[in-house]
């Protein structure tokens, strides 16, 4: 079994309230969940208006497929245009 873990740090431009941030973060999370069938959650920077940390995980049998799916998730988030990706990390674990 192969587990892929990814994390994104997003910068949300022109965000002045936690309500506006929540709208963007929920949209990103929902689209990632629906499009990739992955486990996705906001994992940090909860009280900062213009910064969001999102983590996600996928599982499978093939390392190449997991690596490809994680790369596609990073690219998909960037292509949404809702927020700028400031930092990204990826780790693949063999169990």
ZIKA-V833868 format. One line per field, one symbol per residue. phi: phi as a letter, one per 20 degrees, with the letter a starting at -180 (. if undefined). psi: psi as a letter, one per 40 degrees, with the letter a starting at -180 (. if undefined). A space follows every 50 residues. Layout:
# ZIKA-V833868
phi=???
psi=???
This chain:
# ZIKA-V833868
phi=.cddccbcddddflddbffffgfffffffffffffdldecbfdalfddfd ccdcdbbccaddffffffffffffffffffmfbeeebbcbbdded
psi=hhhhhiihhihhifheiddddddddddddddddddefihhiheifdehde hihhiiiiiadhddddddddddddddddddedihhdiiihhhhh.
